[in-house]
Amino acid sequence: MDIKRAKQEIEQAVRAYLAVDDTGEPLIPAIRQRPILLMGPPGVGKTQIMEQIARECNIALVAYTITHHTRQSAVGLPFIRQRSYGGVDCSVTEYTMSEIIASVYDKMEQTGLANGILFIDEINCVSETLAPTMLQFLQCKTFGNQAVPAGWVIVAAGNPPEYNKSVRDFDLVTLDRVRRIDVEPNLPVWQEYARAHRLHPAVLAYLELRPQHFYRIENDVDGPLFVTARGWEDLSVMLQASDTLGLPVDEGVIGQYLRHPEVARDFAAYWVLYKKYREDYGVEDILQGKPFDHVLDRALRAAFDERMSLVSLLLAGLNTRFAAARREDAVTDACYQALRNFKRALTAGQADPAGEFADQCRAAGERLASGKAAGRLDPEQAAVAARANTLLRGWAGALTPGMDADAAFDAVRASFNAQVRRREDAVGLAGDALECAFDFMERAFPDGQEMVVFVNELALGPDSAAYLAENECERFESYSQKLLLHAGQDELLAELQRDDIRAGEHSAEF
């Protein structure tokens, strides 16, 4: 199955394992809560989905790559304890607490969350001395003589033998005690993830044109040649940083992420062209409403790859503006809640408005810190909260001790109104750029596949979809309806063709 389906299966298992009846007893007894064994190729996203599941289920996560551990760190160190058996004093070997189990208790104390996931990666690549411990862990949910705390779900991950020569096979006894889920790379599923996490548009555009280069693992006389989903994501982050800092990215840099010479060379060539198209077509000028007649003829005569790259560049420029509008909108909402809380406090007769607002700012900062420590906030949520807190602290600094309630509230409201204007400016800027992009697309590709891709990506992108849900764009709605109608017609024709085939088959029977 693909990684998206695997995530759903694991999340459902976690919810089922943690569910209790009205007496507080688990719906599934602990002895029947099979550990989950997630098997799949490297770099497919196994660790990332565990972080997402923990955050969405509001539980803790402790993740270990077990190949980094020795038997002593996993089981604990031996020590001698004196015991009395049958009236005879004996020296007995016991063990200190497993480092992994101790980490679970530390995480519970740090986050205040009693439930969580203990994720052990590369479980079938351990050393010979640690292998029996891992089998015991999967079978009995213990490390040495210490059990995994109640309320913690065990998920282990490993690579199939075709991807790693050092893996160990699990015996039948172990496999009969786990829920095994096998995952394979899937480009459409990864593209959903890539859009949601705003990977570099050049990566998305390239893989749209070269889907066969998404995931490749081959063996060569010089060693393995490979490209993984993790490699594309890490390269994307590097490209984004390079865009911001103006750093060069050549085939050598790309080859450090895409460890397959053919793919690295091909993407490096595409990257050069992608940057060249951005300059040659003056994408930013188009989005700012400047005349584009001088590049229109080139767009009409361009090869398919070039036209699709141009669409990607237009979408990238739009998405930057959509993201800014969405961010300002979320920050404004957070500030509005702070303004409401401040108003309530003043209505209740708070004697020190400046001190009250400063206290609210400190409390917001503490909630942000605890949310990040507990893993309850994704990077986008954390960034919005941090930006809002920075604004609120600045507003608090403008208040002086002794201000009366009305003056204090007017000062904070004036600062909030300035933030509202920033949001309106960001929304307006995005809307203007969208209209300019449609002006160009209607002149260049009014009825082509390029317009289909353009409208479809607007509908699927997390920032563009959120923007269009809140702000009307008549041309987007018009093209969406037109494309939806055509899609319905295509489905109807296909169904009629299937009916004709079936009718022919039935008539042949008689």
N, C-alpha and C positions, 0 to 999 in steps of 0.2 A: 504494500500500500504506500501512498505518498505520505510525506511528513505531516500534512494538514490533517489527514484522517487519523494518523497515529496520535497526534495531539488530542484530538477529540476522544479517542479511545482511552487514553491515559487520564484525561481530565474526568471522564465519566467514572473510571475506576476509582480515582481519588475521592470523588464525591460519594461514591457508594461505600468505600471503606470507612470514611469518616462519619457517615450517617448513623444516627442512633434512634432507638424507638422512644416511646414516651416514658420509659423507665430509665433511660440513659444507657441502655445496652446497645452495642453495635448491631446494626442490621445484618452485617456479615461478621460472624465471629472471627477473632484475630487469627485463629488457626486456619481459617479458610481464605484469608486475605493474601492471595498469592503475590509474591513480588513480581514486578513487571520487568521483563527482559527485552530491551529494545535493541534489535540488531540491524545494522545498516552500514553503508560505506562511510568513510571519513568525510567530514566537512558538509554533511547533508543537513545539519541543523538540530541534532539530537539534544545538545546542551541548551540551545536557545529556547526550545519549546518547554523545557523544564522551568526556566525562568518565567516564561509567560504563564504557564499553568499555575505556578506558585502565586504570582501576582494576581491573577484573575480569581483564584480561589481564596485569596487573602490568608495564605498559610506561608510558613517559613520554608526556606530551601537551604540545605547543606549539600554542596557538590564537591566530590573528590575524584581526581584521576588516580586510580589505585596503583598504576604502574610507578607512581612517585613514592610509594610507601614500601616499607619493609614489613616483615611479619611482626616485629616488635612494636612498630607504631600502630599497626592495625589491631593487634591482639592485646598489647600492653607488655610491660617488662615483668619478668618473674621476680618474686621475692619470697623469703622464707617466713612462715608464720607458725607459731607454736599452737598446737591443738591437743585436746585430750580425748582419746578414744578408748572406751572401756577401762577407764582409770589409768591409762598409759599416755604419757606426754609424747607427742610426735611432732616432728618438723614437717610441715606441709608446704608445697609450692603453690603460691597463688600469684595473681597477676594484677598489676596496676590497671586503671581504667584505660580502655582503648582510646587512642587519640581521636578517632573518628566519632565514637560515642560521646566523648567529652565535648566535641565540637557541636553535637546536637544539643546538649544541655546548655552550652554557652549561647547558642543561637536562640534558644527558648528564653533565656534570661535577657539577652540583648533586645529582642523584639517584643517580648511579652506574648508571643504566639505559642500556644500549646501544641498545635498540629503543624505538620510539615512534611516535606519530601526529603528523604535521604537518597541522593543520586550518586551512584558509583559508576564512573566511566571507565572504559577499557577493561572491563572485568575479566575478559577472557585472554588478556595479555599479561597476566601476572607471572612472577617468578615461580619456579618449581616449589620453593618453600612456602609461598603464600597461597598457592592454588587450593590446598585443602581448606584453608581458612575461608576462601571465597565460596567454595561449595557449601561449607557449613553455614555461611552467612545467608545464602539463598535458600537453603533448606530449613534452617532453624531461626533465621532473623537475629543472629547473635554474632558478635565478634569476641572470640574466646568464651569467657563465662559471663559476658555482659550482653543483655538483650537491648535491641533498639527500643526506645521508649514507646509506650502506647500512644496512638494518635499520629504516628509517623509512618508514611507509606514508603516502601522501598522500591526504587526504580534503578535498574542497572542497564548499562549500555555496552555494546561491544561491536567489533568489526568482523564480518564474515571472513573465512580463511583466504578467499581469493584476493582480499585487499591487504592482508597482513600475515606474513609467514610465521609469526611468533604466537599466533592464537592457539588456545587449547579448546578442545571439544568438551562439551558438557555431557555427562553420562545421562542415561535414561532416568535414573532416580531423581537427579536434579531437574531435568526438563519437565518431569511430571509434577513438579512443585512450583512452577513459575508460569506466568502468562507471557508467551513469546510473541512479539510483534516485529515483523520484518518490514523495513522501509526501503524505498528506492528513490533516486532522484527524479523530480518531476518539474519540468521547466514552467508550465503554466501556474502551478502552485507557488513556485518560488517567485514568479513575477508578481503575484498578489502581495507576497511578503515584501518584495523589493519596492513596490509602489508605496505600500504603507509605511515603510521605513526610509523613503526618499533616497534611494540609492542614486548614484550619479546617472543622469539621463543618457550619457554616452554608453554606459554598460547596458542599460535597458534597450537602447536602440540597436546596439550591436547584436545582442542575443536575439532580438526580434528577426534580424537578418540572417544570423548564423546560429540557429538553435542547436545544431549538431556540436557546437563548441561549448555548450553549457557545462557538461560534466563528462570528462574523459580520463580514464586511467588505463595506462598501457605499460608494458614492461619492455625495456630496451637493454641492449648490452651494457650501456652505461648506467643503468638503474631505472627506476620507475619514472614515467612521464605522466603528469596528472594535472587536471584542472578541476576544482571543486567549487561548490556553491560558496563555501567559506572564502576561497580565494577571490571570487568575484566581489564579494561584499567587502573584504579588506582592501582590495584594489580600489573599489568605489570610494571608500573613506579617504584613501590617499589622493585620489583625483580631486575630490572636493577640497581637501586641504591645499593641494597644489594650485587650484584655481584661486583660492583666497589669498595665498601667499605669493603667487606668481612664480612657482617653482617649476622647473622643466621636468617632464616625464617622458622618458624614451623607452625603447625596447628593453634596455637593461633593467630599468626599474620595473616595468611591466612583467618581465620574466621572473622577477623575484616573487610574484604573486601567482602568476599563471605558469606553472612548472611544466609546460608542454611547448617546445620551441615553435611548432607550427601555429598554435593558437596565439602565443605571445606575439609572434611576428605579424600575424594577421590583424590582431587588435591594435598593435602599435601603428600599423599603416592606417587603420581606420581612425585612430585617435588624432593623427596628423590631419587627415581630411576633415574630421569633425570640427576641429579648432579652426581650420581654414574656412569652412563653410560659414561658421559663425561670423567671421570677419568679412568674407566676401559678400555675403547676403545682407550684412548690416542688420542682424536680427533685432538688436536693441532699438535701432532706428525705426524698424517696422512697428514694433510694439509701442513706440512713442508717437506714432502717427505721422512720421515723416514720409515724403514721397518715396515710392519703391518701384517706379516704372523701369528704372535702369537695371533692376535685377529680375524683373518679371519674365522677360524673354528667356533668361538662363534657366529659371525654374521650370518653365514650360518644356524646355529642350533637355533637361537633366535626366540622367539615368535614374532608375528606380531607387537604388541605394542612396543616391544624393537627395532625392526628393523626400525619402523617409527620414533622412538625417535632418533635413530642414524642418520638417514637422516636429521632430524631437526637440530641436533647438527652440522653436517657438513655444512648445509646451513647457520647456525648462524655464524660459523667461517668464511665462505666465505663472508657473507653479511657485516661483520665487515670490511673486507678488501675492498669490493666493495664501501662501504660508505666512507672509508678513501680516496680511489682513486677519487671518485666523488667529495668529498669535496675539495681535493687539486686541482682538475680540475677547479671547480667553482671559487676558490680563485685565481688561476692563471689567469683565464679569467678577473676577476675584476682588478687584478694588471696590466694586459696587457692594459686595457683601460686607467688606470692611466698613464702608460708609454707613450701611444700614445698622451694623452692630454698634458703631459709634453713636449714631442717632438714638438708638434704644438706651444706651448707657446715659446719654445726656438727658433724655426724657425721664429716666429713673432718678434724676437728681444728682448725678455724679459731680462732686465738688471740685475735682481737679481734672478738667478736660485734657490738658496737655499730658498729664501723667497717665490718664486712662488710655489715650490713643497710643502712647509709647508702650504701655503694657500689652495692648492688643497686638502691636507689631512684634514684640518679643514672643508672645504666644504663637503667632503665625510662623515665626522663624523656628521655634521649637517643634511645631507640627511638621514643618518641612524636613527638619533634620531627622526626626523619628521616622517619618514616612520613607525617607531614602534609606535609612539604616535597616528598616524592616523589609525593604524591597517592595513596598506597596505602590510606589510611584514609578512609572516608566520615564525615560529621559525627557519626553515632551512635557509631561505633567510637572516634572521637577523644574524644567526650564521656565515654564509659565509661573509657577509658584515663586521661584527665585526672583524673576523680573518684577512680579507684583510686590514682593517683600521689599525689594530695593526702592520701588516707588513709595511705598507706605512709610518706610524709614525716612525718606526725604521729606515727606509731608509732615511727619512727626517732628522733624528737626525745625520746621518753620513755626511750630507752635511754641509759645513761651509760657512759663509758669505764671499763673494769675489771670490768664485770659478767661473771659466769661464764656459761657456755653455757646451763645450765638456767634460770637467772633471766631471761636475755635471751629465751629461747624462750617461757617462761611469760608474760612481759610482752606479747610480740607475739601469742601465742595468745589471751590475754585480750581484746586489742583486736579480733582477728579474730572471736572469739565474739560480741562486741558487734555487729559488722557482720552476722553470721549472724542475730542477733535482729532487726535492722532489716529484713533480707530477709523473715524469717518474718512480721513485722508487716505489711509491704507486701503480701505474698501473702494474708494473712488478711483485710486490709482490702478487697482486690479481690474475694475470694471472697464476703465478706458482702454487698458492694454488688451483686454479680451475683445472689445469691439474692433480695435485695430488689427488684431490677429485674424478675425473673421473677414475684415476688409481684404486682407491679402489672400487668404485661403479661397474666398469666393472668386477672386480674379484669377488665381493660379490654378486651382484644382476644384472647381465648383461641383463636379459630379464624379470625381475620381476616388480611388481607393484611399488617397491621402486624406480626403475629408472624412471618410469613414473612420480612419485611425484617429484623426484629430478629435472628433466628437466622442468616440468611444473612450479615449484616454481621459478626456475631460470628465466623463461620467464615472470613471473608475478611480481616478487619482484621489487620495484622501483629502488633500487641500482643495482641489478644484471642485470635487463633489460637495464638500461642506460649504464652500463659497456659493455654488450655484443653488444649493438648497435654501440659502438665506437671501440671495440676491437674484432677481429675475434677469434673464438674458433671452430675449425673444428669438434671436437667431439660433442659440443653442437648442431651445425648445423646438423650434421649427425643424432643424436638421435631425434632432433626436426622434421626433415623430415620423419624419420621412424614412429614416433608416429602420425604425421599428416596423413601419408598414411594409417596407421591402422585405424585411426579415420574415414577417408573417406570410407574405406572398410566396417566398421561397419555400417555407415550410409546407404551405398548402400544396404547391406544385410537387414537392417531394412526396407528400402523402398520396397525392393522386397517382403519381408514378408507381408507388408501392401497391396501391389498389389495383392498377392495371396489371401489374406483374402477378399479383395473387389471383386475379380473375382469369388470367391466362393459364395459370397453374391448375385451377379448378376445372376449367373447360377441358384441359388436357386429360384430366382424370376421367371425364365422362366421354 
